[in-house]
Amino acid sequence: MVGGAARIVGVVVAIAAAALVSGAFAAPGDLAATAGCRDGRAQGPYQLRSAGGQLRIAGAFNEGTRTGSFIFWRDNGAREAHVPYDNGLRNGTVATWYEGPADREPPPHVESEWRHGLRDGITRTWYPDGHRRSQTEYAKGRIVASAAWSDDGEPLATRDARALAEADEKLDDAAYERRSALIAAHMPDCGQS
């Protein structure tokens, strides 16, 4: 099963990467941000909407720093991600969802505990049909333990579970960077040069 588990990990990573690409946001010129400014920095509620008015991101800034929850939606209005911040760092439970119809809850993809900008606690993932895929425990950004299951529910070997967790980290971090860059590209003009 070692070869089969490695194939499962490879296929799952490829599917997740394709999902990231297909969930890409609209072109930057198609989006408009609304936010307030104080003392040359973003302050208060922040919203990013498509040209048609569809809400894509909602969050808040305090003295130019992300604070509280930032929520992301796809083009069709389905929720994509929830990222909580404290003083500009991910802090709390970050959650993402697979693509789904706008009229019902999309299936969960990742739920990950963060403290002070590092994974710290349990990270869980699911397959698109809703059954468990992996569970990894982190301590200050490092993997402590990991378990994973094939798409038919069979446990993966420990090394395969860890490889899956490491691959997921890279994909999740890339998706976070994509979302973060979208916000950075659509900041309010607060008079700073």
C-alpha angles and dihedrals in degrees: 000000000000092000090044092050091050089051090050091051091048093048093047092050091049091050091049092049091051090050090054091052094046091049092058117143125245119275112286092248090059093063133074128195129210120197140134130248134216126180091351096307136097111269133179131356119008127198132178116197135181120244087264092055098256110151109239103168134015125182143116141252131213114197090337095311126111112251135176122358126345112196123196128201132192125238090268092054096255115137114257108176147354117207119180119204136196115189091340096310128106105258124165132019114338112200134186132185135208119246113282143152117296093232096067141030111286117230115269117254108175135003114184134175115225132186124187094343097313134097104255120165130010126347116193129188132190137199116246090260090060104253120126120276106173146347120200129180118214132191115195093334098316128108112248099173137350137193127182140177134212119243088265092054100258115141115249123225114268094251091050091049090052092047089052091050091050092049090048090052090057094047093045092047091050091050090049091050090050091053093043092050090052090057092045090052091053105046120141117262100250095172097265118135 
